Amino acid sequence: MIKGILFDIDDTLYSHKINAVPKASLYALDKLHDNGYKIGVCTSRVAAETANLPEELTVSVPPASEYNRSEER
């Protein structure tokens, strides 16, 4: 059973042509969330580069790279 879905940010969720997340993408994400799916983003951006993302793409947990660093300590 699928419990979560990961999406890339650049030109998948976020359109550089309109400098925003398309309304159709936001609608689809809302529907997935409403149906119980956990939504996540994955990116090759470093944490500092994610600071300027639109509010719709902000996440409430640190990136995986932050988890890896804390485990090494």
C-alpha atoms as a printed R data frame, in Angstrom:
   type eleno elety resid chain resno      x      y       z
1  ATOM     1    CA   MET     A     1  0.000  0.000   0.000
2  ATOM     2    CA   ILE     A     2  1.343  3.426  -0.949
3  ATOM     3    CA   LYS     A     3  1.411  5.757   2.067
4  ATOM     4    CA   GLY     A     4  3.447  8.643   0.739
5  ATOM     5    CA   ILE     A     5  4.563 10.254  -2.483
6  ATOM     6    CA   LEU     A     6  7.748 12.217  -3.155
7  ATOM     7    CA   PHE     A     7  7.978 14.893  -5.822
8  ATOM     8    CA   ASP     A     8 10.917 16.732  -7.314
9  ATOM     9    CA   ILE     A     9 10.657 20.502  -7.021
10 ATOM    10    CA   ASP     A    10 12.205 22.081 -10.112
11 ATOM    11    CA   ASP     A    11  9.950 21.839 -13.172
12 ATOM    12    CA   THR     A    12  7.907 19.124 -11.510
13 ATOM    13    CA   LEU     A    13  6.027 20.963  -8.763
14 ATOM    14    CA   TYR     A    14  7.524 24.396  -9.281
15 ATOM    15    CA   SER     A    15  7.311 25.938 -12.740
16 ATOM    16    CA   HIS     A    16 10.155 28.272 -13.623
17 ATOM    17    CA   LYS     A    17  8.064 29.539 -16.562
18 ATOM    18    CA   ILE     A    18  5.494 31.097 -14.234
19 ATOM    19    CA   ASN     A    19  7.703 31.276 -11.119
20 ATOM    20    CA   ALA     A    20  5.077 29.504  -9.066
21 ATOM    21    CA   VAL     A    21  3.432 26.188  -8.332
22 ATOM    22    CA   PRO     A    22  0.654 25.752 -10.921
23 ATOM    23    CA   LYS     A    23 -2.870 25.723  -9.507
24 ATOM    24    CA   ALA     A    24 -3.468 22.275 -10.989
25 ATOM    25    CA   SER     A    25 -0.477 20.926  -9.053
26 ATOM    26    CA   LEU     A    26 -1.705 22.480  -5.801
27 ATOM    27    CA   TYR     A    27 -5.142 20.974  -6.408
28 ATOM    28    CA   ALA     A    28 -3.640 17.525  -7.020
29 ATOM    29    CA   LEU     A    29 -1.489 17.774  -3.876
30 ATOM    30    CA   ASP     A    30 -4.533 18.780  -1.822
31 ATOM    31    CA   LYS     A    31 -6.495 15.808  -3.172
32 ATOM    32    CA   LEU     A    32 -3.666 13.406  -2.390
33 ATOM    33    CA   HIS     A    33 -3.387 14.811   1.139
34 ATOM    34    CA   ASP     A    34 -7.165 14.644   1.618
35 ATOM    35    CA   ASN     A    35 -6.997 10.958   0.673
36 ATOM    36    CA   GLY     A    36 -4.449 10.226   3.371
37 ATOM    37    CA   TYR     A    37 -1.185 10.359   1.433
38 ATOM    38    CA   LYS     A    38  1.861 11.914   3.014
39 ATOM    39    CA   ILE     A    39  3.477 14.350   0.590
40 ATOM    40    CA   GLY     A    40  7.193 15.010   0.437
41 ATOM    41    CA   VAL     A    41  9.615 16.846  -1.770
42 ATOM    42    CA   CYS     A    42 13.046 15.766  -2.877
43 ATOM    43    CA   THR     A    43 15.601 17.994  -4.489
44 ATOM    44    CA   SER     A    44 19.271 18.298  -5.217
45 ATOM    45    CA   ARG     A    45 19.166 21.810  -3.768
46 ATOM    46    CA   VAL     A    46 21.073 22.419  -0.559
47 ATOM    47    CA   ALA     A    47 19.105 23.677   2.440
48 ATOM    48    CA   ALA     A    48 20.071 27.332   1.846
49 ATOM    49    CA   GLU     A    49 18.640 27.166  -1.682
50 ATOM    50    CA   THR     A    50 15.252 26.044  -0.411
51 ATOM    51    CA   ALA     A    51 14.798 29.187   1.687
52 ATOM    52    CA   ASN     A    52 13.367 31.130  -1.271
53 ATOM    53    CA   LEU     A    53 10.824 28.530  -2.340
54 ATOM    54    CA   PRO     A    54  7.153 29.497  -2.369
55 ATOM    55    CA   GLU     A    55  5.258 28.936   0.875
56 ATOM    56    CA   GLU     A    56  3.312 26.093  -0.762
57 ATOM    57    CA   LEU     A    57  6.513 24.048  -0.927
58 ATOM    58    CA   THR     A    58  7.826 24.646   2.562
59 ATOM    59    CA   VAL     A    59  8.222 21.640   4.795
60 ATOM    60    CA   SER     A    60  8.118 21.349   8.548
61 ATOM    61    CA   VAL     A    61 11.013 18.927   8.954
62 ATOM    62    CA   PRO     A    62 14.699 19.337   8.154
63 ATOM    63    CA   PRO     A    63 16.012 17.933   4.898
64 ATOM    64    CA   ALA     A    64 17.357 14.379   4.948
65 ATOM    65    CA   SER     A    65 20.883 15.727   4.768
66 ATOM    66    CA   GLU     A    66 20.299 17.343   8.161
67 ATOM    67    CA   TYR     A    67 19.262 13.981   9.623
68 ATOM    68    CA   ASN     A    68 22.402 12.369   8.253
69 ATOM    69    CA   ARG     A    69 24.591 15.028   9.842
70 ATOM    70    CA   SER     A    70 22.944 14.691  13.250
71 ATOM    71    CA   GLU     A    71 23.401 10.893  13.199
72 ATOM    72    CA   GLU     A    72 27.138 11.287  12.623
73 ATOM    73    CA   ARG     A    73 27.594 13.318  15.813
